[in-house]
Amino acid sequence: MILPDIADFAKALPPNRSVAGLDLGTMTIGVAISDLRRGVATPAQVIRREKFTLDAARLLEVLTARDVAGIILGLPLNMDGSEGPRAQSTRAFARNLEKLTALPIAFWDERLSTVAAERALIEADTSRKRRREVIDQVAAGYILQGALDRMGHITAAAARDAETRDGTARDAATRDGTA
């Protein structure tokens, strides 16, 4: 199921299972996997694209082997926030993938993720050849980490709100003499 809001995606996930981040390109699919607590994204691998059925089969094989609970797809928005042909292609990929898996799918703005990945690899003194081999999985890691950070903030805010509500109810009960 495709969930348009990252908060809904986070609610749909079972506890203590990893999430996959995907950087969908025309030639490759970069894959990153989170830890079980969904705090850290780790670049995992690159899948060479052939055609959708083969790509999806290989991807689902990887996700099943890693016991992934959900998928974050990088959405390549234009710099002005509009959606161009690449974003439409990514949404079509998600719609087709949705027919093959019950895993929740969400989108995350991937603007500049490849640029950030490239800079990180250059700073790490990675050779051009090696950068070409791993850039997509590193970009997938950046995409996934952004989504994980946002989900972490949502979870923390919900916990603070619940704590505030509990404290307010406790204070009211103390004032009323019912505590």
LINQUI-V417999 format. One line per field, one symbol per residue. psi: psi as a letter, one per 40 degrees, with the letter a starting at -180 (. if undefined). Layout:
psi: ???
//
This chain:
psi: hhhdhddddddehiifiiiihhhhiddihhhihiidefdhhhhdihhhiciddddddddddddddefieihhhhhgiideeihaddddddddddddddeeiehihiihhehedddddddddddefhiddddddedddddddddddddddddddddddddddddddddddddddddeee.
//
